């Protein structure tokens, strides 16, 4: 669907992202986690908790349920492998989002 010029430009951006230290660190962490099913389960649980916490309205943040979720999340991220993976992933995803944001801003799409 993309024209040849756009496909080449998209690949160029993708290739540039892959050359960053953030991408390399993320890929290394992914490799480590893929070889450790138990840690992978802990990461999946931590992600689930993050999503649940983001869904809770600000007005409902002071509840036992929220406190319980936050305590569990903190406990999960005390595991060094979980913490490191989530930290590296967050840095990488932020970089990708900033890159996409620059593209959207430069082509002036009103969102």
N, C-alpha and C positions, 0 to 999 in steps of 0.2 A: 504494500500500500504506500509506503514511503518512496519518494523519488530517490534516485541514485545519490544525489547530492546530500539529501537529508540522512539517508542510511549511512553514508560515509562519515558525516558529521557526528551522528549518534554513536557510531563505533569509535570515533576519535575521542569523544567524551568518556565513553566506557573504558577505553584503553588507558586514558589519563587517570581515571579513578583507580584502575587496577595497579597503576604504578606507584600509588601513594603508600606511605608507611602504614596508614590507617587500614587500608585494604589488606596489606600483607599481614598485619597483626590480627585482623579479623579472621582471615583464612586460616592462620595458624591455630587460633583458638577453636575454630570450627572443627579442624582436624583432630584436635585433642578431645573435644567433647564427643565427637562421633565415635571415638574409641572407648568411651566410658558411659554406658547406658544409665548407670545410676545418677551420675552428675547431670546427664541430659534430662532425666525425669525431674530433678530438682530445679533445673532451669525452666522447664516447661511450667512447673508449679509457680515459680517466681513470676513468670510472665503472666500467668493467669491472674495472680494476685494484683499485679500492676494494672491489668485491664479492669479488674473489678474496682479497684480504688479510683481509677479515672472515671468510671461510670457513676460513682456516688456523688450526688449533688453536694455543693459546699455546705448547704444548710444541714445535711445529715452527717457531716464529718465527725461530730462529737458523739460517737456511739461505741458501745462495747464491741459491736461487729467490726467496725473500722479499726479499733485498737487491736483486736485479735488478728486481723489481716496484716496490719503493720508489724505486729510482733512476729508473726510467722515469716513475713518477708525479711525482716532483719535477721532472724535465725537462719534462713536459707542463705542469705548473702554473707554470713559469717564463714561459710565454706569458701575457701580461697578460689577454687576453680569456678564456682558459680559467680562469685563477685567479679573475677577477672574477665570471664566471658561476657558478662552483662555490661561491664565498663567498656570493653573494647568494642562490643557491638553498638553501644550507645554512641560512642565517638564516631564510628564509621557511618551509622545511619544519619547522624547529624550532618556529617560532611556531604553525604548524598543529597539530603534534603536541601541544604544550602545551595548545592550545585543546581538542583532542579528549580529552586526559588530564583536563582539568578537568571535562568533561562526564561521562566515565566515572566519575571520582571522586565527583562530585555525585550520580549516580544509583546509586552503590554496587554496581557489578558486580564480583564477585570474579573476577579473572583469574588 
